[in-house]
Amino acid sequence: MREDQKDEIEELKKRLQTVHDNMITSRSLYEEQQKLHQNLIERWNSRYDNQQKRVQAVIDIAELKRKSLYESLIKYKDNNRFSLENLLHYTPQA
């Protein structure tokens, strides 16, 4: 075998080893992501699995609604119909 062929074979072996190492790394990353994904699925599926979690979800929703209402009222604070006195004396019409 000629010297240039030996060099080419060595170069190909190095490239093959590099590709192999990259495949191992990719596989490890894939498996890690798969575990994280499975963990997220389990967390998602168990988000309402007990009363405390359900109550906390209701509290979170109520807080978001309250904040949204407050922000809406702030936008209209200069509007007389949203004054505190008008809101306190509001009577719904039938």
PDB file of N, CA, C and O in Angstrom:
ATOM      1  N   MET A   1       0.838  -1.170   0.000  1.00  0.00           N
ATOM      2  CA  MET A   1       0.000   0.000   0.000  1.00  0.00           C
ATOM      3  C   MET A   1       0.892   1.245   0.000  1.00  0.00           C
ATOM      4  O   MET A   1       1.950   1.296   0.627  1.00  0.00           O
ATOM      5  N   ARG A   2       0.423   2.203  -0.710  1.00  0.00           N
ATOM      6  CA  ARG A   2       1.216   3.433  -0.823  1.00  0.00           C
ATOM      7  C   ARG A   2       1.019   4.318   0.403  1.00  0.00           C
ATOM      8  O   ARG A   2       0.040   4.199   1.140  1.00  0.00           O
ATOM      9  N   GLU A   3       1.962   5.184   0.585  1.00  0.00           N
ATOM     10  CA  GLU A   3       1.943   6.091   1.736  1.00  0.00           C
ATOM     11  C   GLU A   3       0.726   7.017   1.729  1.00  0.00           C
ATOM     12  O   GLU A   3       0.128   7.258   2.778  1.00  0.00           O
ATOM     13  N   ASP A   4       0.357   7.534   0.563  1.00  0.00           N
ATOM     14  CA  ASP A   4      -0.808   8.441   0.480  1.00  0.00           C
ATOM     15  C   ASP A   4      -2.110   7.697   0.786  1.00  0.00           C
ATOM     16  O   ASP A   4      -3.056   8.284   1.312  1.00  0.00           O
ATOM     17  N   GLN A   5      -2.153   6.403   0.456  1.00  0.00           N
ATOM     18  CA  GLN A   5      -3.344   5.619   0.800  1.00  0.00           C
ATOM     19  C   GLN A   5      -3.428   5.394   2.309  1.00  0.00           C
ATOM     20  O   GLN A   5      -4.507   5.445   2.899  1.00  0.00           O
ATOM     21  N   LYS A   6      -2.285   5.147   2.914  1.00  0.00           N
ATOM     22  CA  LYS A   6      -2.251   4.968   4.366  1.00  0.00           C
ATOM     23  C   LYS A   6      -2.697   6.256   5.068  1.00  0.00           C
ATOM     24  O   LYS A   6      -3.447   6.210   6.042  1.00  0.00           O
ATOM     25  N   ASP A   7      -2.245   7.369   4.582  1.00  0.00           N
ATOM     26  CA  ASP A   7      -2.636   8.665   5.154  1.00  0.00           C
ATOM     27  C   ASP A   7      -4.139   8.893   4.996  1.00  0.00           C
ATOM     28  O   ASP A   7      -4.803   9.389   5.906  1.00  0.00           O
ATOM     29  N   GLU A   8      -4.654   8.529   3.844  1.00  0.00           N
ATOM     30  CA  GLU A   8      -6.078   8.702   3.588  1.00  0.00           C
ATOM     31  C   GLU A   8      -6.899   7.802   4.513  1.00  0.00           C
ATOM     32  O   GLU A   8      -7.931   8.217   5.040  1.00  0.00           O
ATOM     33  N   ILE A   9      -6.430   6.566   4.705  1.00  0.00           N
ATOM     34  CA  ILE A   9      -7.123   5.633   5.595  1.00  0.00           C
ATOM     35  C   ILE A   9      -7.112   6.167   7.026  1.00  0.00           C
ATOM     36  O   ILE A   9      -8.129   6.100   7.717  1.00  0.00           O
ATOM     37  N   GLU A  10      -5.993   6.686   7.471  1.00  0.00           N
ATOM     38  CA  GLU A  10      -5.892   7.259   8.817  1.00  0.00           C
ATOM     39  C   GLU A  10      -6.831   8.451   8.975  1.00  0.00           C
ATOM     40  O   GLU A  10      -7.491   8.605  10.002  1.00  0.00           O
ATOM     41  N   GLU A  11      -6.880   9.281   7.957  1.00  0.00           N
ATOM     42  CA  GLU A  11      -7.779  10.442   7.984  1.00  0.00           C
ATOM     43  C   GLU A  11      -9.241   9.990   8.045  1.00  0.00           C
ATOM     44  O   GLU A  11     -10.040  10.562   8.788  1.00  0.00           O
ATOM     45  N   LEU A  12      -9.583   8.980   7.277  1.00  0.00           N
ATOM     46  CA  LEU A  12     -10.951   8.455   7.296  1.00  0.00           C
ATOM     47  C   LEU A  12     -11.287   7.824   8.646  1.00  0.00           C
ATOM     48  O   LEU A  12     -12.411   7.955   9.131  1.00  0.00           O
ATOM     49  N   LYS A  13     -10.329   7.151   9.243  1.00  0.00           N
ATOM     50  CA  LYS A  13     -10.551   6.572  10.571  1.00  0.00           C
ATOM     51  C   LYS A  13     -10.813   7.675  11.597  1.00  0.00           C
ATOM     52  O   LYS A  13     -11.694   7.538  12.446  1.00  0.00           O
ATOM     53  N   LYS A  14     -10.061   8.752  11.521  1.00  0.00           N
ATOM     54  CA  LYS A  14     -10.263   9.883  12.436  1.00  0.00           C
ATOM     55  C   LYS A  14     -11.643  10.503  12.241  1.00  0.00           C
ATOM     56  O   LYS A  14     -12.341  10.820  13.204  1.00  0.00           O
ATOM     57  N   ARG A  15     -12.017  10.668  10.987  1.00  0.00           N
ATOM     58  CA  ARG A  15     -13.341  11.245  10.695  1.00  0.00           C
ATOM     59  C   ARG A  15     -14.450  10.318  11.177  1.00  0.00           C
ATOM     60  O   ARG A  15     -15.454  10.775  11.723  1.00  0.00           O
ATOM     61  N   LEU A  16     -14.269   9.019  10.977  1.00  0.00           N
ATOM     62  CA  LEU A  16     -15.252   8.052  11.440  1.00  0.00           C
ATOM     63  C   LEU A  16     -15.368   8.086  12.964  1.00  0.00           C
ATOM     64  O   LEU A  16     -16.474   8.016  13.500  1.00  0.00           O
ATOM     65  N   GLN A  17     -14.259   8.190  13.652  1.00  0.00           N
ATOM     66  CA  GLN A  17     -14.274   8.276  15.113  1.00  0.00           C
ATOM     67  C   GLN A  17     -14.976   9.548  15.580  1.00  0.00           C
ATOM     68  O   GLN A  17     -15.723   9.525  16.558  1.00  0.00           O
ATOM     69  N   THR A  18     -14.738  10.642  14.890  1.00  0.00           N
ATOM     70  CA  THR A  18     -15.396  11.911  15.221  1.00  0.00           C
ATOM     71  C   THR A  18     -16.910  11.793  15.048  1.00  0.00           C
ATOM     72  O   THR A  18     -17.678  12.240  15.901  1.00  0.00           O
ATOM     73  N   VAL A  19     -17.325  11.193  13.946  1.00  0.00           N
ATOM     74  CA  VAL A  19     -18.756  11.003  13.698  1.00  0.00           C
ATOM     75  C   VAL A  19     -19.355  10.096  14.770  1.00  0.00           C
ATOM     76  O   VAL A  19     -20.454  10.351  15.264  1.00  0.00           O
ATOM     77  N   HIS A  20     -18.641   9.057  15.121  1.00  0.00           N
ATOM     78  CA  HIS A  20     -19.108   8.135  16.152  1.00  0.00           C
ATOM     79  C   HIS A  20     -19.268   8.860  17.494  1.00  0.00           C
ATOM     80  O   HIS A  20     -20.275   8.685  18.180  1.00  0.00           O
ATOM     81  N   ASP A  21     -18.285   9.661  17.859  1.00  0.00           N
ATOM     82  CA  ASP A  21     -18.351  10.430  19.105  1.00  0.00           C
ATOM     83  C   ASP A  21     -19.533  11.407  19.083  1.00  0.00           C
ATOM     84  O   ASP A  21     -20.227  11.581  20.085  1.00  0.00           O
ATOM     85  N   ASN A  22     -19.744  12.031  17.938  1.00  0.00           N
ATOM     86  CA  ASN A  22     -20.868  12.959  17.804  1.00  0.00           C
ATOM     87  C   ASN A  22     -22.207  12.232  17.940  1.00  0.00           C
ATOM     88  O   ASN A  22     -23.152  12.764  18.521  1.00  0.00           O
ATOM     89  N   MET A  23     -22.279  11.037  17.410  1.00  0.00           N
ATOM     90  CA  MET A  23     -23.502  10.245  17.531  1.00  0.00           C
ATOM     91  C   MET A  23     -23.778   9.885  18.991  1.00  0.00           C
ATOM     92  O   MET A  23     -24.921   9.940  19.444  1.00  0.00           O
ATOM     93  N   ILE A  24     -22.737   9.520  19.716  1.00  0.00           N
ATOM     94  CA  ILE A  24     -22.893   9.193  21.139  1.00  0.00           C
ATOM     95  C   ILE A  24     -23.373  10.424  21.905  1.00  0.00           C
ATOM     96  O   ILE A  24     -24.274  10.324  22.739  1.00  0.00           O
ATOM     97  N   THR A  25     -22.785  11.568  21.630  1.00  0.00           N
ATOM     98  CA  THR A  25     -23.194  12.812  22.276  1.00  0.00           C
ATOM     99  C   THR A  25     -24.637  13.152  21.943  1.00  0.00           C
ATOM    100  O   THR A  25     -25.412  13.523  22.824  1.00  0.00           O
ATOM    101  N   SER A  26     -24.996  13.026  20.679  1.00  0.00           N
ATOM    102  CA  SER A  26     -26.366  13.316  20.257  1.00  0.00           C
ATOM    103  C   SER A  26     -27.350  12.381  20.942  1.00  0.00           C
ATOM    104  O   SER A  26     -28.417  12.812  21.379  1.00  0.00           O
ATOM    105  N   ARG A  27     -27.006  11.133  21.037  1.00  0.00           N
ATOM    106  CA  ARG A  27     -27.878  10.156  21.683  1.00  0.00           C
ATOM    107  C   ARG A  27     -28.064  10.490  23.162  1.00  0.00           C
ATOM    108  O   ARG A  27     -29.171  10.390  23.691  1.00  0.00           O
ATOM    109  N   SER A  28     -26.993  10.882  23.818  1.00  0.00           N
ATOM    110  CA  SER A  28     -27.081  11.262  25.232  1.00  0.00           C
ATOM    111  C   SER A  28     -27.980  12.483  25.410  1.00  0.00           C
ATOM    112  O   SER A  28     -28.810  12.518  26.319  1.00  0.00           O
ATOM    113  N   LEU A  29     -27.818  13.472  24.556  1.00  0.00           N
ATOM    114  CA  LEU A  29     -28.660  14.662  24.620  1.00  0.00           C
ATOM    115  C   LEU A  29     -30.122  14.313  24.366  1.00  0.00           C
ATOM    116  O   LEU A  29     -31.015  14.831  25.036  1.00  0.00           O
ATOM    117  N   TYR A  30     -30.361  13.442  23.403  1.00  0.00           N
ATOM    118  CA  TYR A  30     -31.721  13.001  23.102  1.00  0.00           C
ATOM    119  C   TYR A  30     -32.349  12.318  24.310  1.00  0.00           C
ATOM    120  O   TYR A  30     -33.494  12.606  24.660  1.00  0.00           O
ATOM    121  N   GLU A  31     -31.616  11.426  24.942  1.00  0.00           N
ATOM    122  CA  GLU A  31     -32.139  10.708  26.100  1.00  0.00           C
ATOM    123  C   GLU A  31     -32.418  11.668  27.260  1.00  0.00           C
ATOM    124  O   GLU A  31     -33.406  11.511  27.978  1.00  0.00           O
ATOM    125  N   GLU A  32     -31.558  12.646  27.436  1.00  0.00           N
ATOM    126  CA  GLU A  32     -31.768  13.646  28.484  1.00  0.00           C
ATOM    127  C   GLU A  32     -33.038  14.458  28.207  1.00  0.00           C
ATOM    128  O   GLU A  32     -33.842  14.692  29.109  1.00  0.00           O
ATOM    129  N   GLN A  33     -33.210  14.880  26.962  1.00  0.00           N
ATOM    130  CA  GLN A  33     -34.415  15.624  26.593  1.00  0.00           C
ATOM    131  C   GLN A  33     -35.664  14.757  26.736  1.00  0.00           C
ATOM    132  O   GLN A  33     -36.721  15.246  27.134  1.00  0.00           O
ATOM    133  N   GLN A  34     -35.543  13.500  26.418  1.00  0.00           N
ATOM    134  CA  GLN A  34     -36.675  12.575  26.558  1.00  0.00           C
ATOM    135  C   GLN A  34     -37.100  12.467  28.019  1.00  0.00           C
ATOM    136  O   GLN A  34     -38.294  12.457  28.318  1.00  0.00           O
ATOM    137  N   LYS A  35     -36.131  12.386  28.932  1.00  0.00           N
ATOM    138  CA  LYS A  35     -36.441  12.321  30.360  1.00  0.00           C
ATOM    139  C   LYS A  35     -37.111  13.615  30.824  1.00  0.00           C
ATOM    140  O   LYS A  35     -38.089  13.577  31.572  1.00  0.00           O
ATOM    141  N   LEU A  36     -36.590  14.749  30.384  1.00  0.00           N
ATOM    142  CA  LEU A  36     -37.194  16.036  30.751  1.00  0.00           C
ATOM    143  C   LEU A  36     -38.623  16.139  30.220  1.00  0.00           C
ATOM    144  O   LEU A  36     -39.523  16.618  30.911  1.00  0.00           O
ATOM    145  N   HIS A  37     -38.812  15.691  29.004  1.00  0.00           N
ATOM    146  CA  HIS A  37     -40.138  15.713  28.394  1.00  0.00           C
ATOM    147  C   HIS A  37     -41.101  14.832  29.181  1.00  0.00           C
ATOM    148  O   HIS A  37     -42.236  15.233  29.437  1.00  0.00           O
ATOM    149  N   GLN A  38     -40.668  13.657  29.559  1.00  0.00           N
ATOM    150  CA  GLN A  38     -41.512  12.748  30.327  1.00  0.00           C
ATOM    151  C   GLN A  38     -41.855  13.357  31.688  1.00  0.00           C
ATOM    152  O   GLN A  38     -42.979  13.226  32.172  1.00  0.00           O
ATOM    153  N   ASN A  39     -40.882  14.018  32.292  1.00  0.00           N
ATOM    154  CA  ASN A  39     -41.111  14.689  33.566  1.00  0.00           C
ATOM    155  C   ASN A  39     -42.168  15.779  33.411  1.00  0.00           C
ATOM    156  O   ASN A  39     -43.055  15.905  34.255  1.00  0.00           O
ATOM    157  N   LEU A  40     -42.082  16.564  32.345  1.00  0.00           N
ATOM    158  CA  LEU A  40     -43.073  17.610  32.103  1.00  0.00           C
ATOM    159  C   LEU A  40     -44.471  17.026  31.882  1.00  0.00           C
ATOM    160  O   LEU A  40     -45.462  17.579  32.358  1.00  0.00           O
ATOM    161  N   ILE A  41     -44.543  15.923  31.170  1.00  0.00           N
ATOM    162  CA  ILE A  41     -45.834  15.262  30.945  1.00  0.00           C
ATOM    163  C   ILE A  41     -46.431  14.818  32.281  1.00  0.00           C
ATOM    164  O   ILE A  41     -47.620  15.016  32.530  1.00  0.00           O
ATOM    165  N   GLU A  42     -45.614  14.228  33.125  1.00  0.00           N
ATOM    166  CA  GLU A  42     -46.102  13.772  34.430  1.00  0.00           C
ATOM    167  C   GLU A  42     -46.557  14.946  35.287  1.00  0.00           C
ATOM    168  O   GLU A  42     -47.588  14.871  35.955  1.00  0.00           O
ATOM    169  N   ARG A  43     -45.787  16.030  35.266  1.00  0.00           N
ATOM    170  CA  ARG A  43     -46.181  17.219  36.029  1.00  0.00           C
ATOM    171  C   ARG A  43     -47.478  17.799  35.492  1.00  0.00           C
ATOM    172  O   ARG A  43     -48.355  18.188  36.264  1.00  0.00           O
ATOM    173  N   TRP A  44     -47.603  17.860  34.178  1.00  0.00           N
ATOM    174  CA  TRP A  44     -48.825  18.394  33.566  1.00  0.00           C
ATOM    175  C   TRP A  44     -50.035  17.532  33.933  1.00  0.00           C
ATOM    176  O   TRP A  44     -51.092  18.059  34.280  1.00  0.00           O
ATOM    177  N   ASN A  45     -49.881  16.231  33.856  1.00  0.00           N
ATOM    178  CA  ASN A  45     -50.990  15.326  34.145  1.00  0.00           C
ATOM    179  C   ASN A  45     -51.371  15.319  35.621  1.00  0.00           C
ATOM    180  O   ASN A  45     -52.491  14.940  35.965  1.00  0.00           O
ATOM    181  N   SER A  46     -50.463  15.729  36.496  1.00  0.00           N
ATOM    182  CA  SER A  46     -50.762  15.713  37.934  1.00  0.00           C
ATOM    183  C   SER A  46     -51.060  17.109  38.481  1.00  0.00           C
ATOM    184  O   SER A  46     -51.095  17.295  39.698  1.00  0.00           O
ATOM    185  N   ARG A  47     -51.273  18.082  37.613  1.00  0.00           N
ATOM    186  CA  ARG A  47     -51.440  19.460  38.083  1.00  0.00           C
ATOM    187  C   ARG A  47     -52.702  19.661  38.911  1.00  0.00           C
ATOM    188  O   ARG A  47     -52.755  20.605  39.701  1.00  0.00           O
ATOM    189  N   TYR A  48     -53.712  18.823  38.768  1.00  0.00           N
ATOM    190  CA  TYR A  48     -54.947  18.951  39.547  1.00  0.00           C
ATOM    191  C   TYR A  48     -55.260  17.652  40.297  1.00  0.00           C
ATOM    192  O   TYR A  48     -56.431  17.339  40.512  1.00  0.00           O
ATOM    193  N   ASP A  49     -54.251  16.905  40.691  1.00  0.00           N
ATOM    194  CA  ASP A  49     -54.511  15.584  41.261  1.00  0.00           C
ATOM    195  C   ASP A  49     -54.883  15.600  42.748  1.00  0.00           C
ATOM    196  O   ASP A  49     -55.196  14.550  43.309  1.00  0.00           O
ATOM    197  N   ASN A  50     -54.854  16.763  43.391  1.00  0.00           N
ATOM    198  CA  ASN A  50     -55.350  16.818  44.763  1.00  0.00           C
ATOM    199  C   ASN A  50     -56.057  18.149  45.003  1.00  0.00           C
ATOM    200  O   ASN A  50     -55.944  19.080  44.206  1.00  0.00           O
ATOM    201  N   GLN A  51     -56.774  18.219  46.092  1.00  0.00           N
ATOM    202  CA  GLN A  51     -57.604  19.394  46.357  1.00  0.00           C
ATOM    203  C   GLN A  51     -56.759  20.645  46.520  1.00  0.00           C
ATOM    204  O   GLN A  51     -57.155  21.712  46.051  1.00  0.00           O
ATOM    205  N   GLN A  52     -55.622  20.546  47.162  1.00  0.00           N
ATOM    206  CA  GLN A  52     -54.771  21.709  47.378  1.00  0.00           C
ATOM    207  C   GLN A  52     -54.347  22.323  46.038  1.00  0.00           C
ATOM    208  O   GLN A  52     -54.349  23.544  45.887  1.00  0.00           O
ATOM    209  N   LYS A  53     -53.991  21.489  45.083  1.00  0.00           N
ATOM    210  CA  LYS A  53     -53.591  21.999  43.770  1.00  0.00           C
ATOM    211  C   LYS A  53     -54.776  22.641  43.043  1.00  0.00           C
ATOM    212  O   LYS A  53     -54.613  23.661  42.374  1.00  0.00           O
ATOM    213  N   ARG A  54     -55.956  22.052  43.172  1.00  0.00           N
ATOM    214  CA  ARG A  54     -57.147  22.629  42.528  1.00  0.00           C
ATOM    215  C   ARG A  54     -57.495  23.976  43.150  1.00  0.00           C
ATOM    216  O   ARG A  54     -57.818  24.928  42.439  1.00  0.00           O
ATOM    217  N   VAL A  55     -57.427  24.057  44.492  1.00  0.00           N
ATOM    218  CA  VAL A  55     -57.719  25.318  45.179  1.00  0.00           C
ATOM    219  C   VAL A  55     -56.696  26.377  44.777  1.00  0.00           C
ATOM    220  O   VAL A  55     -57.058  27.527  44.526  1.00  0.00           O
ATOM    221  N   GLN A  56     -55.430  25.995  44.715  1.00  0.00           N
ATOM    222  CA  GLN A  56     -54.396  26.953  44.327  1.00  0.00           C
ATOM    223  C   GLN A  56     -54.616  27.458  42.912  1.00  0.00           C
ATOM    224  O   GLN A  56     -54.383  28.633  42.631  1.00  0.00           O
ATOM    225  N   ALA A  57     -55.064  26.584  42.016  1.00  0.00           N
ATOM    226  CA  ALA A  57     -55.351  26.999  40.636  1.00  0.00           C
ATOM    227  C   ALA A  57     -56.484  28.017  40.614  1.00  0.00           C
ATOM    228  O   ALA A  57     -56.425  28.991  39.864  1.00  0.00           O
ATOM    229  N   VAL A  58     -57.510  27.801  41.423  1.00  0.00           N
ATOM    230  CA  VAL A  58     -58.632  28.752  41.503  1.00  0.00           C
ATOM    231  C   VAL A  58     -58.139  30.091  42.059  1.00  0.00           C
ATOM    232  O   VAL A  58     -58.523  31.149  41.562  1.00  0.00           O
ATOM    233  N   ILE A  59     -57.299  30.045  43.077  1.00  0.00           N
ATOM    234  CA  ILE A  59     -56.743  31.275  43.655  1.00  0.00           C
ATOM    235  C   ILE A  59     -55.924  32.025  42.615  1.00  0.00           C
ATOM    236  O   ILE A  59     -56.048  33.243  42.483  1.00  0.00           O
ATOM    237  N   ASP A  60     -55.089  31.301  41.878  1.00  0.00           N
ATOM    238  CA  ASP A  60     -54.275  31.935  40.837  1.00  0.00           C
ATOM    239  C   ASP A  60     -55.141  32.611  39.783  1.00  0.00           C
ATOM    240  O   ASP A  60     -54.852  33.728  39.354  1.00  0.00           O
ATOM    241  N   ILE A  61     -56.205  31.927  39.368  1.00  0.00           N
ATOM    242  CA  ILE A  61     -57.112  32.499  38.364  1.00  0.00           C
ATOM    243  C   ILE A  61     -57.795  33.747  38.919  1.00  0.00           C
ATOM    244  O   ILE A  61     -57.910  34.757  38.224  1.00  0.00           O
ATOM    245  N   ALA A  62     -58.250  33.677  40.180  1.00  0.00           N
ATOM    246  CA  ALA A  62     -58.916  34.831  40.801  1.00  0.00           C
ATOM    247  C   ALA A  62     -57.970  36.021  40.903  1.00  0.00           C
ATOM    248  O   ALA A  62     -58.374  37.160  40.669  1.00  0.00           O
ATOM    249  N   GLU A  63     -56.712  35.762  41.252  1.00  0.00           N
ATOM    250  CA  GLU A  63     -55.735  36.855  41.331  1.00  0.00           C
ATOM    251  C   GLU A  63     -55.507  37.494  39.967  1.00  0.00           C
ATOM    252  O   GLU A  63     -55.402  38.716  39.860  1.00  0.00           O
ATOM    253  N   LEU A  64     -55.430  36.676  38.932  1.00  0.00           N
ATOM    254  CA  LEU A  64     -55.254  37.226  37.587  1.00  0.00           C
ATOM    255  C   LEU A  64     -56.459  38.056  37.166  1.00  0.00           C
ATOM    256  O   LEU A  64     -56.309  39.121  36.566  1.00  0.00           O
ATOM    257  N   LYS A  65     -57.648  37.568  37.480  1.00  0.00           N
ATOM    258  CA  LYS A  65     -58.868  38.313  37.153  1.00  0.00           C
ATOM    259  C   LYS A  65     -58.906  39.638  37.916  1.00  0.00           C
ATOM    260  O   LYS A  65     -59.246  40.674  37.345  1.00  0.00           O
ATOM    261  N   ARG A  66     -58.560  39.604  39.202  1.00  0.00           N
ATOM    262  CA  ARG A  66     -58.542  40.819  40.010  1.00  0.00           C
ATOM    263  C   ARG A  66     -57.564  41.828  39.441  1.00  0.00           C
ATOM    264  O   ARG A  66     -57.877  43.013  39.328  1.00  0.00           O
ATOM    265  N   LYS A  67     -56.391  41.360  39.087  1.00  0.00           N
ATOM    266  CA  LYS A  67     -55.384  42.253  38.510  1.00  0.00           C
ATOM    267  C   LYS A  67     -55.885  42.853  37.195  1.00  0.00           C
ATOM    268  O   LYS A  67     -55.698  44.042  36.935  1.00  0.00           O
ATOM    269  N   SER A  68     -56.513  42.032  36.383  1.00  0.00           N
ATOM    270  CA  SER A  68     -57.045  42.506  35.110  1.00  0.00           C
ATOM    271  C   SER A  68     -58.124  43.567  35.334  1.00  0.00           C
ATOM    272  O   SER A  68     -58.141  44.591  34.651  1.00  0.00           O
ATOM    273  N   LEU A  69     -59.020  43.325  36.284  1.00  0.00           N
ATOM    274  CA  LEU A  69     -60.076  44.289  36.596  1.00  0.00           C
ATOM    275  C   LEU A  69     -59.466  45.587  37.104  1.00  0.00           C
ATOM    276  O   LEU A  69     -59.881  46.672  36.698  1.00  0.00           O
ATOM    277  N   TYR A  70     -58.483  45.478  37.991  1.00  0.00           N
ATOM    278  CA  TYR A  70     -57.826  46.660  38.538  1.00  0.00           C
ATOM    279  C   TYR A  70     -57.177  47.475  37.422  1.00  0.00           C
ATOM    280  O   TYR A  70     -57.304  48.699  37.391  1.00  0.00           O
ATOM    281  N   GLU A  71     -56.494  46.810  36.520  1.00  0.00           N
ATOM    282  CA  GLU A  71     -55.847  47.514  35.407  1.00  0.00           C
ATOM    283  C   GLU A  71     -56.876  48.180  34.505  1.00  0.00           C
ATOM    284  O   GLU A  71     -56.651  49.281  34.003  1.00  0.00           O
ATOM    285  N   SER A  72     -58.005  47.512  34.302  1.00  0.00           N
ATOM    286  CA  SER A  72     -59.073  48.110  33.498  1.00  0.00           C
ATOM    287  C   SER A  72     -59.627  49.350  34.178  1.00  0.00           C
ATOM    288  O   SER A  72     -59.883  50.361  33.523  1.00  0.00           O
ATOM    289  N   LEU A  73     -59.813  49.277  35.492  1.00  0.00           N
ATOM    290  CA  LEU A  73     -60.335  50.434  36.225  1.00  0.00           C
ATOM    291  C   LEU A  73     -59.351  51.592  36.222  1.00  0.00           C
ATOM    292  O   LEU A  73     -59.756  52.752  36.145  1.00  0.00           O
ATOM    293  N   ILE A  74     -58.076  51.292  36.304  1.00  0.00           N
ATOM    294  CA  ILE A  74     -57.052  52.342  36.270  1.00  0.00           C
ATOM    295  C   ILE A  74     -57.110  53.086  34.933  1.00  0.00           C
ATOM    296  O   ILE A  74     -56.930  54.303  34.894  1.00  0.00           O
ATOM    297  N   LYS A  75     -57.357  52.372  33.856  1.00  0.00           N
ATOM    298  CA  LYS A  75     -57.441  53.011  32.539  1.00  0.00           C
ATOM    299  C   LYS A  75     -58.562  54.038  32.497  1.00  0.00           C
ATOM    300  O   LYS A  75     -58.466  55.057  31.813  1.00  0.00           O
ATOM    301  N   TYR A  76     -59.631  53.751  33.240  1.00  0.00           N
ATOM    302  CA  TYR A  76     -60.800  54.618  33.217  1.00  0.00           C
ATOM    303  C   TYR A  76     -60.936  55.459  34.483  1.00  0.00           C
ATOM    304  O   TYR A  76     -62.026  55.943  34.787  1.00  0.00           O
ATOM    305  N   LYS A  77     -59.840  55.640  35.227  1.00  0.00           N
ATOM    306  CA  LYS A  77     -59.940  56.341  36.511  1.00  0.00           C
ATOM    307  C   LYS A  77     -60.407  57.775  36.349  1.00  0.00           C
ATOM    308  O   LYS A  77     -61.021  58.323  37.264  1.00  0.00           O
ATOM    309  N   ASP A  78     -60.134  58.396  35.212  1.00  0.00           N
ATOM    310  CA  ASP A  78     -60.580  59.763  35.007  1.00  0.00           C
ATOM    311  C   ASP A  78     -62.043  59.810  34.584  1.00  0.00           C
ATOM    312  O   ASP A  78     -62.644  60.884  34.564  1.00  0.00           O
ATOM    313  N   ASN A  79     -62.599  58.712  34.261  1.00  0.00           N
ATOM    314  CA  ASN A  79     -63.993  58.649  33.842  1.00  0.00           C
ATOM    315  C   ASN A  79     -64.870  58.600  35.099  1.00  0.00           C
ATOM    316  O   ASN A  79     -64.690  57.722  35.943  1.00  0.00           O
ATOM    317  N   ASN A  80     -65.803  59.525  35.225  1.00  0.00           N
ATOM    318  CA  ASN A  80     -66.608  59.686  36.427  1.00  0.00           C
ATOM    319  C   ASN A  80     -67.417  58.431  36.771  1.00  0.00           C
ATOM    320  O   ASN A  80     -67.616  58.149  37.953  1.00  0.00           O
ATOM    321  N   ARG A  81     -67.877  57.689  35.802  1.00  0.00           N
ATOM    322  CA  ARG A  81     -68.716  56.537  36.105  1.00  0.00           C
ATOM    323  C   ARG A  81     -67.957  55.421  36.816  1.00  0.00           C
ATOM    324  O   ARG A  81     -68.570  54.511  37.373  1.00  0.00           O
ATOM    325  N   PHE A  82     -66.631  55.488  36.798  1.00  0.00           N
ATOM    326  CA  PHE A  82     -65.829  54.499  37.510  1.00  0.00           C
ATOM    327  C   PHE A  82     -65.229  55.057  38.793  1.00  0.00           C
ATOM    328  O   PHE A  82     -64.297  54.473  39.347  1.00  0.00           O
ATOM    329  N   SER A  83     -65.748  56.167  39.265  1.00  0.00           N
ATOM    330  CA  SER A  83     -65.236  56.719  40.518  1.00  0.00           C
ATOM    331  C   SER A  83     -65.637  55.781  41.659  1.00  0.00           C
ATOM    332  O   SER A  83     -66.616  55.042  41.558  1.00  0.00           O
ATOM    333  N   LEU A  84     -64.878  55.825  42.722  1.00  0.00           N
ATOM    334  CA  LEU A  84     -65.143  54.949  43.861  1.00  0.00           C
ATOM    335  C   LEU A  84     -66.537  55.190  44.409  1.00  0.00           C
ATOM    336  O   LEU A  84     -67.246  54.240  44.742  1.00  0.00           O
ATOM    337  N   GLU A  85     -66.937  56.442  44.506  1.00  0.00           N
ATOM    338  CA  GLU A  85     -68.266  56.743  45.034  1.00  0.00           C
ATOM    339  C   GLU A  85     -69.358  56.168  44.139  1.00  0.00           C
ATOM    340  O   GLU A  85     -70.322  55.591  44.643  1.00  0.00           O
ATOM    341  N   ASN A  86     -69.228  56.312  42.837  1.00  0.00           N
ATOM    342  CA  ASN A  86     -70.221  55.754  41.925  1.00  0.00           C
ATOM    343  C   ASN A  86     -70.246  54.229  42.006  1.00  0.00           C
ATOM    344  O   ASN A  86     -71.316  53.623  41.941  1.00  0.00           O
ATOM    345  N   LEU A  87     -69.094  53.617  42.145  1.00  0.00           N
ATOM    346  CA  LEU A  87     -69.065  52.158  42.259  1.00  0.00           C
ATOM    347  C   LEU A  87     -69.703  51.691  43.563  1.00  0.00           C
ATOM    348  O   LEU A  87     -70.381  50.664  43.593  1.00  0.00           O
ATOM    349  N   LEU A  88     -69.487  52.450  44.647  1.00  0.00           N
ATOM    350  CA  LEU A  88     -70.072  52.074  45.941  1.00  0.00           C
ATOM    351  C   LEU A  88     -71.587  52.229  45.943  1.00  0.00           C
ATOM    352  O   LEU A  88     -72.280  51.477  46.628  1.00  0.00           O
ATOM    353  N   HIS A  89     -72.116  53.197  45.183  1.00  0.00           N
ATOM    354  CA  HIS A  89     -73.550  53.464  45.161  1.00  0.00           C
ATOM    355  C   HIS A  89     -74.215  52.810  43.968  1.00  0.00           C
ATOM    356  O   HIS A  89     -75.380  53.094  43.690  1.00  0.00           O
ATOM    357  N   TYR A  90     -73.523  51.956  43.264  1.00  0.00           N
ATOM    358  CA  TYR A  90     -74.086  51.317  42.073  1.00  0.00           C
ATOM    359  C   TYR A  90     -75.200  50.351  42.473  1.00  0.00           C
ATOM    360  O   TYR A  90     -75.059  49.549  43.396  1.00  0.00           O
ATOM    361  N   THR A  91     -76.299  50.457  41.752  1.00  0.00           N
ATOM    362  CA  THR A  91     -77.383  49.486  41.921  1.00  0.00           C
ATOM    363  C   THR A  91     -77.707  48.910  40.553  1.00  0.00           C
ATOM    364  O   THR A  91     -78.040  49.655  39.632  1.00  0.00           O
ATOM    365  N   PRO A  92     -77.615  47.600  40.410  1.00  0.00           N
ATOM    366  CA  PRO A  92     -77.892  46.997  39.101  1.00  0.00           C
ATOM    367  C   PRO A  92     -79.347  47.202  38.699  1.00  0.00           C
ATOM    368  O   PRO A  92     -80.255  47.171  39.529  1.00  0.00           O
ATOM    369  N   GLN A  93     -79.534  47.408  37.425  1.00  0.00           N
ATOM    370  CA  GLN A  93     -80.888  47.594  36.911  1.00  0.00           C
ATOM    371  C   GLN A  93     -81.435  46.250  36.452  1.00  0.00           C
ATOM    372  O   GLN A  93     -80.720  45.435  35.867  1.00  0.00           O
ATOM    373  N   ALA A  94     -82.702  46.039  36.725  1.00  0.00           N
ATOM    374  CA  ALA A  94     -83.324  44.755  36.398  1.00  0.00           C
ATOM    375  C   ALA A  94     -83.733  44.694  34.948  1.00  0.00           C
ATOM    376  O   ALA A  94     -84.274  43.683  34.500  1.00  0.00           O
TER     377      ALA A  94
END
